[in-house]
Amino acid sequence: MADILIVYYSRKGENYWNGSLKTISKGNTERVAEFIHNAVGGDLFEVETVKPYSESYMTCIEEAKQELRAKARPEIKAYPENFDKYDTIFVGYPNWWGTMPMCMFTLLEKYDQTGKTIIAFCTNEGSGMGSSERDLKALCKGAAVRAGLSIHGAEAENSESKVAAWAKRSI
């Protein structure tokens, strides 16, 4: 069995939800990460930024746009222990402006990905994977980047069977 790490960034609180704003107590990406964990095991690691994004969703996505345009690498609070021991890494995030939040770039650039299997999953309100898989291939040189899974954020809570079947096929 592979040594599996499920690393993700997720947004709680005010989120875009089927065309309006809704406050959620658990982020959509976190839910999907937990479903993957339930299906295939491994270790969970939530990426948290040192400087939090705005509680306002609309302000948050503007902050995310500015980071993307600046190719920023926001500081994160911690990194997974023993990253080198994992050979399969599920990478989860909300799709912001067509790719991963820049904090995921911060995390992944820290490590040599050679020989690892990278499997992306994202939550979104209709933008799918965007360019994130292409960005992961460029970022994770030497890794096998497998086809990712896009989950509509408003459906994340009820996606466990779909996520579990995909995760089991992916490893």
Buried (B, 14 or more C-beta within 10 A) or exposed (E): EBBBBBBBBBBEBBBBBEEEEEEBEEBBBBBBBBBBBEBBBBBBBBBEBEEEBBEEBEEBBEBBEEBBEEEBBBEBEEEBEEBEEBBBBBBBBBBBBBBBBBBBBBBBEEBEBEEBBBBBBBBBBEBBBBEBBEBBBEBBEEBEBBEBBBBBBBEBBEBBEBBBEBBEEBB
